[in-house]
Amino acid sequence: MNEFRGGFSPLLCLVALVAAMASSCATFEGIMLGMKSDPDLIDRGVAAWNEVGPDSAYKYWSHIKSGESRNQYMAYIDNLKAGMKRADEASAPRTDDLDSLLAAYGELKKVQFPATLKVEKFRARVIVLCGRADDAAEGKVRGLIKEGNLALAREAAVAALEVIDSSDRLASLLKEIDARYKWKTDTEAKARQAETDADASLEAARKTADQDRKVEAYKLAIAGFANAEALLGDLGQKEAAFAGSSDADRRRLKKKGQDATIEMGRKVKDYATALKEKQGEDFARVPDQKDLGTMTSDQIVAYNAQTRKKIQAELTTVTGLAVAAPGVVPSEDIKAMQDNVVRLDKVQVEVKKPKAKGKTIMPVMIGLFNPQKQDKEKSRPGIFRGSMAAKTDQWWGMTDIPRNSMNDLVVSLNDDRACKVMSQDGAKTPDLVSRDKKVLNNYPVLNAGPLFPDGLYFLELAKGKTGTYQGEVVIYKAFISRMR
């Protein structure tokens, strides 16, 4: 029989009593905290946070009467928990994705706490995360630089710095990238200036009449285009990021240089040809008509010395042009001009020989080595004129006829007086004129080369109807064919 009326055992009553007391205490504590001021509750929560941990601040801050303040301080607890979790996830050893690291750091660096709250562990996690992001950003930027993707490398560095705020390594890499771009800009500017200068030199070459200056200006232009092309070529060779960026300009510059080279070659060849032609004219020039047949040997030597000076100067200029524009001036043209100098030296030796040969025909040497402009199969003539003082007049000159060439020597007179052509001076020397081939006052010596083994020919002119006469000696290729 139960001794307690009402149906409750002593144990149950005790449990109920303890629970009631606990509830009463909690209620009492809550009542007491509710009586505290908001600043006091904030301070107690801060103290509990710093001494025990963030969760211990909850019971104080949950009683803050100001809804705005209560939400603010309660959010600190949630933010810290979420931030620690986010930092732990982002800082995991397996996580090295730059975008993820930057996103996490960008979020966590914005989380703010009052200075009164101890958040060293959180700050330490954030610093570690920043370091991880910095490492990943540096690795990515360096990789892009190595691959030659400077634009992407710069973009990555700038984007990372916008989140990380301060990074000596990224700042240094960005400075390196900018230096490379500046080098590119500077190099392109130098190339443009080199091209501008080359264009100016090319224009000067086209305008100047002085041939030496013309060639020099062309050379400057060609070198300028080559320099501009080389500068742009350095971009791709020294920096992979710029490979191909200047290919179009390099092709354009190369063509400009090639065109200038071709243009210079054409001008040089034209000038060299003109000089060769002029040398032939200077070689064949004769004294004034009044001096023909009256000059002494010394006067002829002096006259030929002046001629040699001119033709040597022309040869020197042409050889210089050949050096300036290799492959442009035909080697046979240079050889022909050199031979003319040698021929004149031979002439001088012959003129100085102390023996009587008669009057000297000028120029002393003739041949198809120096043809007329309008007729390549007819030499420039040796000219003579005189007044008869005796029964006959004697004249002499030289020829240069290759042994294997069937060239003809023809003496043309202005009247029909008799003419003999010999290979030696002296009355007993046979006449070489082919009488049956004589045409009017033209006295031909056919296939004359072998007939003048020493290169010397002599004329004997008889008296005519008048006391004066004039004529010329010409070397022809196939004289008889021309007369038919």
Residue pairs with C-beta under 8 A, 6 or more apart in sequence:
4 10
30 63
33 41
33 59
33 60
33 63
34 63
36 44
36 63
38 64
38 65
38 66
38 69
41 60
41 61
41 63
41 64
42 60
42 61
42 64
42 69
42 73
44 60
45 57
45 58
45 60
45 61
45 73
46 57
46 114
46 116
46 117
48 56
48 57
48 59
48 60
49 56
49 57
49 117
49 118
50 116
50 117
50 118
54 76
54 77
54 80
54 81
55 77
57 73
57 76
57 77
58 74
58 77
61 70
61 73
61 74
61 77
62 70
62 74
64 70
64 73
76 113
76 114
76 117
79 111
79 113
80 111
80 113
80 119
80 122
83 108
83 111
83 122
83 125
83 126
84 121
84 122
84 125
86 104
86 107
86 108
87 104
87 108
87 122
87 125
87 126
87 128
87 129
88 125
89 95
89 104
90 100
90 101
90 104
90 105
90 108
90 129
90 132
91 125
91 128
91 129
91 132
95 101
95 132
96 132
96 136
97 136
98 133
98 136
98 137
98 140
98 156
98 160
101 129
101 132
101 133
101 136
102 133
102 137
102 159
102 160
102 163
102 164
104 129
104 133
105 126
105 129
105 130
105 133
105 163
105 164
106 163
108 125
108 126
108 129
109 126
109 130
109 163
109 165
111 122
113 119
113 122
130 164
133 160
133 163
133 164
134 160
134 164
134 167
134 169
134 170
137 156
137 157
137 160
137 164
137 167
137 170
138 167
138 169
138 170
138 173
140 156
141 153
141 156
141 157
141 160
141 170
141 173
142 153
142 173
144 150
144 152
144 153
144 156
145 153
145 173
145 176
145 177
145 241
147 240
148 239
148 240
148 241
148 243
149 241
150 177
150 180
150 181
150 239
150 241
150 242
151 241
153 173
153 177
154 174
154 177
154 178
154 181
157 170
157 173
157 174
157 177
158 174
160 167
160 170
161 167
161 170
161 171
161 174
164 170
180 239
180 241
183 239
184 235
184 239
184 242
184 245
187 231
187 232
187 234
187 235
188 231
188 232
188 235
188 246
190 231
191 228
191 229
191 231
191 232
191 246
191 249
191 253
192 228
194 224
194 225
194 227
194 228
194 231
195 224
195 225
195 228
195 253
195 256
197 220
197 224
198 220
198 221
198 222
198 223
198 224
198 225
198 227
198 228
198 256
198 260
199 221
201 217
201 218
201 220
201 221
201 224
202 217
202 218
202 221
202 260
204 213
204 217
205 214
205 215
205 217
205 218
205 221
205 264
205 267
208 214
208 217
211 271
211 317
214 267
214 271
215 264
215 267
215 268
215 321
215 324
215 325
218 260
218 263
218 264
218 267
219 264
219 324
221 260
222 257
222 260
222 261
222 264
225 253
225 254
225 256
225 257
225 260
226 253
226 257
228 253
229 250
229 253
229 254
229 257
232 246
232 249
232 250
232 253
233 246
233 250
235 242
235 243
235 245
235 246
236 242
236 243
236 244
236 245
236 246
236 247
261 325
264 325
265 325
265 327
265 328
268 321
268 324
268 325
268 328
268 329
269 325
269 328
269 329
271 321
272 318
272 321
272 322
272 328
272 329
272 333
273 333
275 314
275 317
275 318
275 337
276 314
276 318
276 333
276 336
276 337
277 373
278 314
279 310
279 311
279 314
279 315
279 337
279 340
280 340
280 370
280 371
280 380
281 380
282 307
282 310
282 311
282 314
283 307
283 311
283 340
283 343
283 344
283 363
283 370
283 380
284 363
284 366
284 370
284 380
284 381
285 307
285 363
286 292
286 362
286 363
286 383
287 295
287 303
287 362
289 385
292 362
292 383
292 384
292 385
292 386
293 359
293 384
293 385
293 386
293 395
295 303
295 360
295 362
297 351
297 352
297 360
300 351
300 360
300 362
300 364
301 348
301 351
301 352
303 362
304 344
304 347
304 348
304 351
304 364
305 348
307 344
307 363
308 341
308 344
308 345
308 348
311 337
311 340
311 341
311 344
312 341
314 337
315 334
315 337
315 338
315 340
315 341
318 329
318 333
318 334
318 337
319 334
321 328
321 329
322 328
322 329
322 334
336 369
339 369
340 369
340 370
343 365
343 369
343 400
344 365
346 365
346 398
346 455
347 363
347 364
347 365
347 398
350 364
350 398
350 456
351 360
351 364
356 425
357 394
357 396
357 425
357 458
358 393
358 394
358 395
358 396
358 425
358 458
358 459
359 384
359 386
359 393
359 394
359 395
359 396
360 395
360 396
360 397
361 382
361 383
361 384
361 395
361 396
361 397
361 459
361 473
362 382
362 383
362 384
363 380
363 382
364 382
364 397
364 398
365 397
365 398
365 399
365 400
365 455
366 379
366 380
366 381
366 382
366 397
366 398
366 399
366 400
366 473
366 474
366 475
367 379
367 399
367 400
367 401
367 407
367 475
368 377
368 378
368 379
368 401
368 405
368 407
368 475
368 477
369 379
369 400
370 379
370 380
371 377
371 378
371 379
371 380
372 378
372 379
372 380
377 476
377 477
377 478
377 482
378 474
378 475
378 476
378 477
379 474
379 475
379 476
381 472
381 473
381 474
382 397
382 472
382 473
382 474
383 470
383 471
383 472
384 395
384 459
384 470
384 471
384 472
384 473
385 468
385 469
385 470
385 471
386 393
386 461
386 468
386 469
386 470
387 467
387 468
387 469
388 461
388 463
388 464
388 467
388 468
388 469
391 462
391 463
392 460
392 461
392 462
392 463
393 460
393 461
393 469
394 425
394 458
394 459
394 460
395 458
395 459
395 461
396 425
396 456
396 457
396 458
396 459
397 456
397 457
397 473
398 455
398 456
398 457
399 409
399 448
399 449
399 452
399 455
399 456
399 457
399 475
400 455
401 407
401 409
401 448
401 449
401 452
401 455
401 475
402 449
403 449
403 450
404 449
405 449
405 477
406 447
406 449
406 477
406 478
407 447
407 448
407 449
407 475
407 476
407 477
408 444
408 445
408 446
408 447
408 448
408 475
408 476
408 477
408 478
408 479
408 480
409 421
409 444
409 445
409 448
409 452
409 457
409 473
409 474
409 475
409 476
410 442
410 443
410 444
410 445
410 473
410 474
410 475
410 476
410 479
411 419
411 421
411 433
411 442
411 443
411 459
411 471
411 472
411 473
412 441
412 442
412 443
412 471
412 472
412 473
412 474
413 419
413 441
413 443
413 461
413 469
413 470
413 471
414 441
414 469
414 470
414 471
415 441
415 464
415 465
415 466
415 469
416 441
416 464
417 461
417 462
417 463
417 464
417 465
417 469
418 461
418 462
419 433
419 443
419 459
419 460
419 461
419 462
420 431
420 433
420 459
420 460
421 431
421 432
421 433
421 443
421 445
421 457
421 458
421 459
422 429
422 430
422 431
422 432
422 457
422 458
422 459
422 460
423 429
423 432
423 451
423 452
423 453
423 454
423 456
423 457
423 458
424 456
424 458
425 458
429 458
432 445
432 448
432 451
433 443
433 444
433 445
434 444
434 445
434 446
437 444
437 446
437 479
437 480
438 444
439 483
442 479
442 483
444 479
444 480
445 451
445 457
446 479
446 480
448 457
448 475
457 473
459 473
461 469
476 482
